[in-house]
Amino acid sequence: MARENYRERAVVVRSYDFAEADRIVVLLTRGHGLVRGVAKGVRRSKSRFGSRVQLFVELDVLLYPGRALANITAADTVSYFGAGIIEDYTRYTTACAALEAAERLAVAENGEDPFLYDALLTTLRRIQQHPDPTLVLDAFLLQAMDHAGWAPSLFNCAQCGKPGPHRAFHPEAGGAVCTECRPPGSATPPPEALRVMWWLAHNQWRAVDAAREASISAGDGFFDDVSHHVHQMTRAHVQWHMERKVQALDFVDGGGTIGG
């Protein structure tokens, strides 16, 4: 049976040069999950759509299925997220980490669930504008992990189920743990850190921003310390449970080691 062209909404999550003028492009699509394709001739100066097939662009692409790679035969820009991201180091590194994490998480998807695609677009838009892009990245990671079925426990003990809140956190144990179940090497963050993680996981941005603004008004730097712990714990949980490390997270400020 002949395979037919199809149109899709897509975001480039990774690309690399191939042959003399081609580029291999990894696309996260809304309806077909992760699609690997080749954009032929896009590195030539006269390419019709080469400049559009890049990071931080939402595309309307025309794809022709191939044996190993799809052929990208057309690409039109739908949304451009690079403004405000590519010129700012923190926004750029957090956006790159979101793209890489989306690619890793999409490997196990069936291609029929648009959640990851929609969440990634929301994340890129928010990274452009929010004063703390690392929190935006953490929210994306926590929500994506929850959708995938391995979110950290943030209230009850991940091991015995004892009602929380609990003070210790360990990614191998599954998140928050009570004093009886606490493994060696567990983190002991401020209690507010797990609360902020819960807010981020449930898209409670009004509560997050109110806490951040209150700390700024007080001039105590407390929320900066809390958000640092939030990123450490989120990053540690992601890296522990993914089969492949998200390399871009090494370049995001606020990283650390928990449960090593």
C-alpha positions in Angstrom: 0.0 0.0 0.0 1.3 3.4 -0.9 2.1 5.7 2.0 0.6 9.2 1.8 1.8 12.6 2.8 0.3 14.0 5.9 0.3 17.4 7.6 1.2 17.9 11.3 1.8 20.5 13.9 5.4 20.0 15.1 8.2 21.4 17.2 11.8 20.7 16.4 13.4 19.2 19.5 16.8 18.3 17.9 18.5 18.5 14.5 21.9 17.8 13.0 23.6 18.1 9.7 23.5 15.2 7.3 25.2 14.7 3.9 26.2 17.8 2.0 23.1 20.0 2.4 20.5 18.0 4.3 19.5 18.0 7.9 18.1 15.3 10.2 15.3 16.7 12.2 13.6 15.2 15.3 10.1 16.5 15.6 7.6 16.3 18.4 4.3 16.3 16.7 0.8 16.7 18.1 -0.8 13.7 16.5 2.1 11.3 15.7 4.4 11.6 18.7 8.1 11.7 17.9 8.9 11.7 14.2 12.4 11.6 12.8 12.7 13.1 9.4 15.1 14.5 6.8 14.9 18.0 5.4 16.7 17.8 2.1 18.7 20.7 0.8 17.8 23.0 3.7 21.4 24.1 4.3 21.6 25.6 0.8 21.1 29.4 0.7 18.2 29.0 -1.7 16.2 26.6 0.4 12.6 27.5 0.6 12.1 26.6 4.2 15.5 25.9 5.7 15.4 28.9 8.1 12.1 27.7 9.5 13.2 24.2 10.6 15.0 25.2 13.8 14.6 25.1 17.5 11.9 27.2 19.2 9.6 27.2 16.2 6.1 25.6 16.0 5.7 24.4 12.4 3.0 23.2 10.1 4.9 20.4 8.3 4.1 18.2 5.3 5.6 14.7 5.9 6.1 11.8 3.6 6.6 8.5 5.6 9.8 6.7 4.8 11.3 3.4 5.8 13.6 4.9 8.4 13.1 8.6 8.1 10.2 10.7 7.0 10.8 13.3 4.3 9.9 16.8 5.3 8.7 18.3 2.1 7.3 21.6 3.4 7.3 23.7 6.6 5.4 26.8 7.5 5.9 28.8 10.7 3.0 28.8 13.1 4.6 30.4 16.2 8.1 31.6 16.9 9.4 31.3 20.5 13.0 32.4 20.0 12.4 36.0 20.9 13.3 36.5 24.5 14.9 33.1 24.7 17.9 32.9 22.4 19.5 36.1 23.7 19.2 35.1 27.4 21.4 32.3 28.8 19.0 31.1 31.5 16.0 31.1 29.3 17.9 29.5 26.5 19.3 26.6 28.7 15.9 26.0 30.4 14.2 25.9 27.0 16.8 23.5 25.6 16.3 21.3 28.7 12.5 21.3 28.1 13.0 20.2 24.4 15.4 17.5 25.4 13.2 16.2 28.2 10.2 16.2 25.8 12.2 14.1 23.4 13.2 11.6 26.1 9.6 11.4 27.4 8.1 11.0 24.0 10.0 7.9 23.2 7.5 5.8 25.1 4.4 7.6 23.8 2.0 6.0 21.3 1.7 9.1 19.2 -1.9 9.6 20.0 -1.7 11.7 23.1 -1.2 15.5 22.5 -0.5 16.3 26.2 3.3 16.5 25.8 3.1 18.7 22.7 0.6 21.1 24.3 2.6 21.2 27.5 5.8 22.0 25.7 4.3 24.9 23.8 2.8 26.3 27.0 6.3 26.0 28.6 8.1 27.7 25.8 5.6 30.6 25.9 6.0 30.9 29.7 9.8 30.7 29.5 9.7 33.8 27.2 7.9 35.8 29.8 8.2 34.5 33.4 10.8 36.1 35.6 12.0 32.7 36.8 12.3 30.4 33.8 13.8 27.6 35.9 10.6 27.3 37.8 8.8 27.1 34.5 11.0 24.2 33.5 10.5 22.5 36.8 6.7 22.8 36.3 6.9 21.2 32.9 9.1 18.3 34.2 6.8 17.6 37.2 3.6 17.7 35.0 5.2 15.5 32.3 6.4 13.0 34.9 2.9 12.9 36.4 1.4 12.3 33.0 4.0 9.5 32.4 3.0 7.9 35.7 6.2 8.4 37.8 5.8 11.8 39.5 7.4 12.1 42.9 5.3 11.9 46.0 5.2 15.3 47.5 3.1 14.8 50.6 2.6 11.2 51.8 5.6 8.9 52.3 6.5 7.4 49.0 7.4 4.1 50.7 4.9 3.4 53.4 2.2 5.9 52.6 2.3 7.6 56.0 0.4 11.0 55.7 2.7 14.0 55.4 4.0 16.5 55.1 7.5 15.0 55.5 10.8 16.7 55.5 13.0 14.2 53.6 13.2 13.7 49.8 14.9 10.9 47.9 14.4 10.2 44.2 15.2 6.5 44.4 12.6 6.1 47.2 10.0 7.9 45.0 10.0 11.4 46.6 9.0 12.5 50.1 9.8 10.0 52.8 9.1 9.7 56.5 11.8 9.4 59.1 11.4 5.6 59.3 11.7 5.1 55.5 14.3 7.8 54.9 17.3 6.3 52.9 20.9 7.6 53.4 21.7 10.6 51.3 18.2 12.0 51.4 17.7 15.8 51.1 16.1 17.8 53.8 14.7 20.9 52.0 12.7 23.7 53.6 9.1 22.5 54.0 8.0 25.2 51.6 9.9 23.5 48.8 7.7 20.5 48.6 4.7 22.8 48.7 6.0 24.8 45.8 6.6 21.6 43.9 3.0 20.6 44.4 1.9 24.0 43.2 4.0 23.7 40.1 2.8 20.1 39.4 -0.8 21.3 39.6 -0.3 24.5 37.6 -1.0 26.7 40.6 1.0 29.7 39.3 -1.0 32.3 41.2 0.2 30.7 44.5 3.8 30.4 43.2 4.0 34.0 42.0 2.4 35.3 45.2 5.0 33.5 47.4 7.8 34.8 45.2 6.6 38.4 45.3 6.1 38.3 49.0 9.7 37.1 49.5 11.0 39.9 47.1 9.0 42.5 49.0 10.4 41.3 52.3 13.9 41.3 50.8 14.8 38.0 52.6 15.9 35.9 49.7 13.9 33.0 51.1 12.1 32.1 47.9 15.4 32.0 46.0 16.5 29.3 48.4 13.2 27.4 48.1 13.3 27.5 44.3 16.9 26.2 44.4 15.8 23.2 46.4 12.8 22.7 44.1 15.0 22.5 41.1 17.5 20.2 42.8 14.8 17.7 43.7 12.9 17.9 40.4 16.2 17.5 38.5 17.3 14.6 40.6 13.9 12.8 40.2 14.0 13.2 36.5 17.5 12.0 36.1 17.0 9.0 38.3 13.9 7.7 36.6 14.8 8.4 33.0 16.7 5.7 31.1 18.8 8.4 29.5 20.2 11.5 31.1 18.9 14.9 30.1 22.2 16.5 29.3 20.9 20.0 29.0 19.9 20.0 32.6 23.6 20.2 33.5 23.7 23.8 32.1 20.6 25.0 34.0 21.4 27.1 37.0 20.3 25.7 40.4 21.3 22.1 39.7 22.7 19.8 42.4 23.0 16.2 43.6 20.5 14.4 45.8 20.6 10.8 46.7 24.0 10.2 45.2 
